Amino acid sequence: MIDETSAGIVLFRRENDKILFLLLHYPSGHWDFVKGKMEKGETYRETAIRETKEETGISDVNFVDNFEEWIQYNFQFEGELVNKKVVFFLAETKTKEIEISHEHLDFTWMDYVTAMEKTTFDNAKTVLSKSYALLSKTL
C-alpha cells in the first residue's frame, strides 16, 4: 500500500450578501475542492497555496483561523492500493475569474446549498458543511 498526503483549500468569495464556494470538475467526473500532493519540504499550507495557484491561477488566499479538517480514503492506482490523507483549510479570495489547469474540466462558484448538491463525495460534503458552519458565525 502507498501512503500519500495532500493538502487543499475550501475556497470561497463573497458576492453581495452571499458566500460562494469554488468547486472543480475532475476528469474522473466528480466535483471537489482544490487539492494536491505535498512536495518535499513543504508545509501543509504551502502545498495548499501552491496547488490553488497551479489549479486556478488564484494567488490571493486569506486563511480563516481555526479551520483544519482531515479526511482519509483509499483508492486503486495502477493496481496498487493508495491510502490518501488530505488536510483542508478554509480561505477567502477576492478573485472571481479563474484559469483552470489541464487537471480539470470546469469550475463553478456556488452558494452553500447548491454546492452541497453538486459535491460528489460524502467526506467533501462534511468538510463543506463544517466550513459553512464556521463562516455562518461571522456573517
Residue pairs with C-beta under 8 A, 6 or more apart in sequence:
1 80
1 81
1 82
1 83
2 77
2 80
2 81
2 82
2 83
3 82
3 83
3 85
4 37
4 82
4 83
4 84
4 85
5 37
5 38
5 84
5 85
5 86
5 87
6 35
6 36
6 37
6 38
6 47
6 51
6 84
6 85
6 86
6 87
7 35
7 36
7 38
7 44
7 45
7 47
7 48
7 51
7 86
7 87
7 88
7 89
8 33
8 34
8 35
8 36
8 48
8 51
8 86
8 87
8 88
8 89
9 33
9 34
9 35
9 48
9 49
9 51
9 52
9 61
9 88
9 89
9 90
9 91
10 21
10 33
10 88
10 89
10 90
10 91
10 127
10 128
10 131
11 21
11 22
11 33
11 34
11 52
11 56
11 58
11 61
11 91
11 92
11 93
12 19
12 20
12 21
12 22
12 90
12 91
12 92
12 93
12 131
12 135
13 19
13 20
13 22
13 92
13 93
13 94
13 95
13 96
13 109
14 20
14 92
15 96
15 109
18 111
19 111
19 112
19 132
19 135
19 139
20 109
20 110
20 111
21 109
21 110
21 111
21 112
21 115
21 128
21 131
22 33
22 34
22 56
22 93
22 98
22 107
22 108
22 109
23 31
23 32
23 33
23 107
23 108
23 110
23 115
23 118
23 119
24 31
24 32
24 33
24 34
24 55
24 56
24 100
24 104
24 106
24 107
25 31
25 104
25 105
25 106
25 107
25 108
26 32
26 103
26 104
26 105
27 103
27 104
27 105
29 120
30 120
30 121
31 108
31 118
31 119
31 120
32 119
32 120
32 121
32 124
33 88
33 124
33 127
34 48
34 51
34 52
34 55
34 56
35 48
35 51
35 86
35 88
36 47
36 50
36 51
36 54
36 55
37 47
38 44
38 47
39 47
39 50
42 50
44 68
44 87
44 89
45 63
45 89
48 61
48 87
48 88
48 89
48 91
49 59
49 61
52 58
52 59
52 61
52 91
53 59
54 101
55 100
55 101
55 103
55 104
56 98
56 99
56 100
56 101
56 107
57 95
57 98
57 99
58 93
58 95
58 98
59 95
60 93
60 94
60 95
61 91
61 92
61 93
62 91
62 92
62 93
63 89
63 90
63 91
64 89
64 90
64 91
64 92
64 134
64 135
66 134
67 89
67 90
67 130
67 131
67 134
68 87
68 88
68 89
69 87
69 88
69 126
69 127
69 130
69 131
70 85
70 86
70 87
70 88
71 85
71 86
71 88
71 123
71 124
71 126
71 127
72 83
72 84
72 85
72 86
73 84
73 121
73 123
74 81
74 82
74 83
74 84
75 81
75 82
75 84
76 82
88 127
90 131
90 134
90 135
96 109
98 107
100 106
100 107
108 118
110 118
112 128
112 132
115 128
116 125
116 128
116 129
119 125
119 128
